[in-house]
Amino acid sequence: MELEASKNLWRGSLAAICCESLFGLSYLFTKSATGSATALALLGWRFVLAFFIMTLMVMFGFIKVNLKGKKLKPLLSVSIFSPCLYFLGETVGINHTIASESGILLACIPIASLICSSLILKEIPSKFQIIGILTTLFGVLLIIAALGLSSSLSIIGYSFLLMGVLAYALYSVFVEKAVDYSDVEITYIMLLMGALCFSSLALGEALWQGQLSSLLMIPFKDQTFSLAVIYQGLACSIGAFFLSNYAISKIGVNRTSSFVGISTVVSILAGNLILGESISILQILGAIIILIGVYTANINFEK
């Protein structure tokens, strides 16, 4: 029993690290793509491509999705919170606030996840999980402080960011409760709902702006946008979503949420190594603190 728990810890931790690394690298593609298209256009194409590819994988038998006789309500609950409400909150919130503000609020996701898991799942976190998550949060805030703090005082922005934080926390909780479904089945329905939600929003935005033809043709005319859609659709929407669902099923909400700061570390390293962006001493210190926090939250010192 103890051996199986140890295997689950290592498998879940590795899945969470890979998941957050994929999300961290998406920074490179998002930064370049949003210069030629709106965030909703990128989200719409991303989820449509991801759902299309995963549907082909199901049709040709590479993966199995069997929802016959199963209730869809639990999966819809998961999908509404993430990707729908989370990405909507994140996208609108970031567009209405300063980068430092959005970073600080989104860094609170592990805290929100810990509270929701305690209240809904009755999973009381250990003292080391609490210390580790708070340490990770401090590391993220230190990195944000190194970039410079400022204020937009946007009520709309704050509201949507807080909605995103709460939505992600509730997604984590409902994923852990969805025990009757495989990680692949959960991911497939998440992609379906994401495709329906964000393609509708992107089409509505394009029609409002009179840019429908541009939205439909941009993947075929803009190579940078196409690369961003391919990476985010395959690596983030399919790969990272699956890894996140798998990690939660193996190590629970509290431990999985402690890895969220890894994406910040990866995005900093990628920005420096690939884009040539500078790294300050405070950012390096923040990255080290994040890693210490992740380690603290996932190692049982009481053995």
C-alpha positions as CSV (number, residue, x, y, z in Angstrom):
1,M,0.0,0.0,0.0
2,E,2.8,2.4,0.9
3,L,4.7,1.4,-2.2
4,E,1.7,2.2,-4.4
5,A,1.2,5.6,-2.7
6,S,4.9,6.3,-3.4
7,K,4.4,5.4,-7.0
8,N,1.3,7.6,-7.3
9,L,3.3,10.5,-5.7
10,W,6.1,10.3,-8.3
11,R,3.8,9.7,-11.2
12,G,1.5,12.6,-10.2
13,S,4.4,14.9,-9.5
14,L,6.0,14.2,-12.8
15,A,2.7,14.8,-14.6
16,A,2.2,18.1,-12.8
17,I,5.8,19.2,-13.6
18,C,5.3,18.4,-17.3
19,C,1.9,20.1,-17.3
20,E,3.2,23.3,-15.9
21,S,6.3,23.2,-18.1
22,L,4.0,23.1,-21.2
23,F,2.0,26.0,-19.9
24,G,5.2,27.9,-19.1
25,L,6.5,27.5,-22.7
26,S,3.2,28.7,-24.1
27,Y,4.3,32.2,-23.1
28,L,6.6,32.3,-26.1
29,F,3.9,31.5,-28.6
30,T,1.2,33.7,-27.0
31,K,3.5,36.7,-26.9
32,S,4.2,36.5,-30.6
33,A,0.7,35.5,-31.8
34,T,-1.4,38.2,-30.0
35,G,0.4,40.8,-32.0
36,S,-1.5,39.8,-35.1
37,A,-4.8,38.5,-33.6
38,T,-7.1,38.9,-30.6
39,A,-6.9,36.6,-27.5
40,L,-10.3,35.2,-28.3
41,A,-9.3,34.4,-31.9
42,L,-6.3,32.5,-30.5
43,L,-8.4,30.6,-27.9
44,G,-11.1,29.8,-30.5
45,W,-8.7,28.3,-33.0
46,R,-6.7,26.6,-30.3
47,F,-9.7,24.6,-28.9
48,V,-11.2,23.9,-32.3
49,L,-7.9,22.3,-33.4
50,A,-7.4,20.4,-30.2
51,F,-11.0,19.0,-30.3
52,F,-10.6,18.1,-34.0
53,I,-7.3,16.2,-33.4
54,M,-8.5,14.4,-30.3
55,T,-11.7,13.4,-32.2
56,L,-9.5,11.9,-35.0
57,M,-7.5,10.0,-32.3
58,V,-10.8,8.6,-30.9
59,M,-12.1,7.6,-34.4
60,F,-8.9,5.8,-35.3
61,G,-8.7,4.0,-32.0
62,F,-5.5,5.6,-30.6
63,I,-7.5,6.6,-27.5
64,K,-10.7,5.4,-26.0
65,V,-13.7,7.5,-25.0
66,N,-16.7,5.6,-23.8
67,L,-19.4,7.8,-22.2
68,K,-22.3,5.4,-22.9
69,G,-24.5,5.1,-19.9
70,K,-22.5,7.7,-17.9
71,K,-24.0,10.9,-16.6
72,L,-22.5,14.0,-18.4
73,K,-23.3,16.5,-15.6
74,P,-20.1,15.9,-13.6
75,L,-18.0,16.4,-16.8
76,L,-19.9,19.5,-17.7
77,S,-19.3,20.9,-14.3
78,V,-15.5,20.4,-14.8
79,S,-15.6,21.9,-18.3
80,I,-17.6,25.0,-17.4
81,F,-15.1,25.9,-14.7
82,S,-12.1,25.0,-17.0
83,P,-11.5,25.8,-19.7
84,C,-14.6,28.1,-20.1
85,L,-14.8,30.3,-17.1
86,Y,-11.1,30.1,-16.2
87,F,-9.8,31.2,-19.6
88,L,-12.5,33.8,-20.0
89,G,-11.6,35.3,-16.6
90,E,-7.9,35.2,-17.4
91,T,-8.2,36.7,-20.9
92,V,-10.5,39.5,-20.0
93,G,-8.8,40.2,-16.7
94,I,-5.3,40.4,-18.2
95,N,-6.6,42.7,-21.0
96,H,-8.1,45.1,-18.3
97,T,-5.2,45.1,-15.8
98,I,-1.5,45.7,-15.5
99,A,0.7,42.6,-15.9
100,S,1.9,42.8,-12.3
101,E,-1.7,42.9,-11.0
102,S,-2.9,39.9,-13.1
103,G,0.2,38.0,-12.1
104,I,-0.4,38.6,-8.4
105,L,-4.1,37.5,-8.5
106,L,-3.5,34.4,-10.7
107,A,-0.7,33.4,-8.3
108,C,-3.4,32.9,-5.7
109,I,-4.8,29.9,-7.5
110,P,-3.0,27.4,-5.2
111,I,-4.4,29.1,-2.1
112,A,-7.9,29.1,-3.6
113,S,-7.6,25.4,-4.6
114,L,-6.5,24.6,-1.0
115,I,-9.5,26.3,0.5
116,C,-11.9,24.8,-2.0
117,S,-10.6,21.3,-1.4
118,S,-10.8,21.8,2.3
119,L,-14.4,23.0,2.2
120,I,-15.8,20.7,-0.5
121,L,-13.7,17.6,-0.5
122,K,-12.9,17.8,3.3
123,E,-9.2,17.3,2.4
124,I,-7.4,19.0,5.3
125,P,-3.9,20.0,4.0
126,S,-0.8,19.1,6.0
127,K,1.2,21.8,7.6
128,F,4.0,21.2,5.1
129,Q,1.5,21.6,2.1
130,I,0.4,24.9,3.6
131,I,4.0,26.1,4.1
132,G,5.0,24.8,0.6
133,I,2.1,26.6,-1.2
134,L,2.7,29.8,0.7
135,T,6.4,29.6,0.0
136,T,5.6,29.1,-3.7
137,L,3.2,32.1,-3.7
138,F,6.0,34.2,-2.1
139,G,8.4,33.2,-4.8
140,V,5.9,34.2,-7.6
141,L,5.2,37.5,-5.9
142,L,9.0,38.2,-5.6
143,I,9.3,37.6,-9.4
144,I,6.4,39.9,-10.1
145,A,7.9,42.6,-7.8
146,A,11.2,42.3,-9.8
147,L,9.2,43.3,-12.9
148,G,7.8,46.4,-11.2
149,L,4.5,46.9,-9.4
150,S,1.8,49.2,-10.7
151,S,-2.0,49.6,-10.5
152,S,-4.8,49.9,-13.1
153,L,-7.7,50.1,-10.5
154,S,-9.9,48.2,-13.0
155,I,-12.9,46.7,-11.2
156,I,-13.8,44.8,-14.4
157,G,-10.2,43.4,-14.6
158,Y,-10.1,42.4,-10.9
159,S,-13.5,40.8,-11.1
160,F,-12.7,38.6,-14.1
161,L,-9.3,37.6,-12.7
162,L,-10.9,36.6,-9.4
163,M,-13.5,34.6,-11.4
164,G,-10.7,32.9,-13.1
165,V,-8.9,32.0,-9.9
166,L,-12.1,30.6,-8.3
167,A,-13.0,28.8,-11.5
168,Y,-9.6,27.0,-11.7
169,A,-9.9,26.0,-8.0
170,L,-13.4,24.6,-8.5
171,Y,-12.2,22.8,-11.7
172,S,-9.5,21.1,-9.6
173,V,-12.1,20.0,-7.0
174,F,-14.6,18.7,-9.5
175,V,-11.9,16.8,-11.4
176,E,-11.0,14.9,-8.3
177,K,-14.7,14.1,-7.7
178,A,-15.1,12.7,-11.3
179,V,-13.9,9.2,-10.3
180,D,-16.2,7.4,-12.8
181,Y,-14.4,8.8,-15.9
182,S,-11.0,8.3,-17.3
183,D,-8.5,11.2,-17.7
184,V,-8.9,11.0,-21.4
185,E,-12.7,11.2,-21.2
186,I,-12.5,14.3,-18.9
187,T,-10.0,15.9,-21.3
188,Y,-12.2,15.2,-24.3
189,I,-15.3,16.9,-22.9
190,M,-13.1,19.8,-21.7
191,L,-11.9,20.3,-25.3
192,L,-15.5,20.0,-26.7
193,M,-16.8,22.7,-24.3
194,G,-13.8,24.9,-24.9
195,A,-14.2,24.6,-28.7
196,L,-17.9,25.5,-28.4
197,C,-17.4,28.4,-26.0
198,F,-14.4,30.1,-27.5
199,S,-15.2,29.6,-31.2
200,S,-18.6,31.2,-30.5
201,L,-17.0,34.1,-28.7
202,A,-14.4,34.6,-31.4
203,L,-17.0,34.5,-34.1
204,G,-19.2,37.0,-32.2
205,E,-16.2,39.3,-31.8
206,A,-15.2,39.0,-35.4
207,L,-18.8,39.8,-36.6
208,W,-19.0,42.8,-34.3
209,Q,-15.7,44.2,-35.7
210,G,-16.4,43.2,-39.3
211,Q,-13.4,40.9,-39.3
212,L,-15.0,37.5,-40.0
213,S,-12.9,36.7,-43.1
214,S,-9.7,37.7,-41.2
215,L,-10.6,35.3,-38.4
216,L,-11.3,32.4,-40.7
217,M,-8.2,32.9,-42.8
218,I,-5.6,34.0,-40.3
219,P,-4.2,30.4,-39.6
220,F,-3.5,30.0,-43.3
221,K,-2.0,33.5,-43.8
222,D,0.0,34.0,-40.6
223,Q,2.7,31.4,-39.8
224,T,3.3,32.8,-36.3
225,F,-0.3,32.5,-35.4
226,S,-0.5,29.0,-36.8
227,L,2.5,27.9,-34.8
228,A,0.9,29.3,-31.6
229,V,-2.4,27.6,-32.3
230,I,-0.7,24.2,-33.0
231,Y,1.4,24.4,-29.8
232,Q,-1.4,25.6,-27.6
233,G,-3.9,23.2,-29.2
234,L,-1.8,20.1,-29.0
235,A,0.7,20.7,-26.2
236,C,-1.5,22.8,-23.8
237,S,-5.1,21.9,-24.5
238,I,-4.6,18.1,-25.1
239,G,-1.3,17.4,-23.4
240,A,-1.3,19.7,-20.4
241,F,-5.0,19.2,-19.7
242,F,-4.6,15.5,-19.7
243,L,-1.5,15.7,-17.4
244,S,-3.3,18.0,-15.0
245,N,-6.3,15.7,-14.8
246,Y,-3.9,12.7,-14.3
247,A,-1.9,14.5,-11.6
248,I,-5.0,15.4,-9.6
249,S,-6.3,11.8,-9.8
250,K,-2.9,10.6,-8.4
251,I,-1.8,13.2,-5.8
252,G,-5.0,15.3,-5.2
253,V,-5.8,19.0,-5.5
254,N,-3.5,20.4,-2.8
255,R,-0.3,18.8,-4.1
256,T,-1.1,19.4,-7.7
257,S,-1.8,23.1,-7.1
258,S,1.6,23.5,-5.4
259,F,3.2,23.0,-8.9
260,V,1.5,26.0,-10.5
261,G,4.5,28.2,-9.8
262,I,6.7,26.0,-12.1
263,S,5.1,27.6,-15.1
264,T,6.4,30.9,-14.0
265,V,10.0,29.5,-13.6
266,V,9.8,27.9,-17.1
267,S,8.4,31.1,-18.7
268,I,11.3,33.1,-17.3
269,L,13.9,30.6,-18.4
270,A,12.4,30.3,-21.9
271,G,12.2,34.1,-22.2
272,N,15.9,34.3,-21.4
273,L,17.2,31.4,-23.4
274,I,15.0,31.7,-26.5
275,L,14.0,35.4,-26.6
276,G,17.1,36.8,-25.0
277,E,15.2,38.5,-22.2
278,S,17.2,39.5,-19.2
279,I,16.9,37.9,-15.7
280,S,17.4,39.8,-12.5
281,I,18.8,38.5,-9.2
282,L,15.3,38.9,-7.7
283,Q,13.8,36.7,-10.4
284,I,16.4,34.0,-9.9
285,L,15.8,34.2,-6.1
286,G,12.0,33.9,-6.7
287,A,12.5,30.9,-8.9
288,I,14.6,29.2,-6.3
289,I,12.0,29.9,-3.6
290,I,9.2,28.5,-5.9
291,L,11.2,25.2,-6.3
292,I,11.7,25.1,-2.5
293,G,8.0,25.6,-2.0
294,V,7.1,22.8,-4.4
295,Y,9.5,20.4,-2.7
296,T,8.2,21.3,0.8
297,A,4.5,20.7,-0.3
298,N,5.2,17.3,-1.7
299,I,7.7,15.7,0.6
300,N,6.6,14.0,3.8
301,F,9.0,15.2,6.4
302,E,7.1,13.3,9.1
303,K,8.2,9.8,8.1
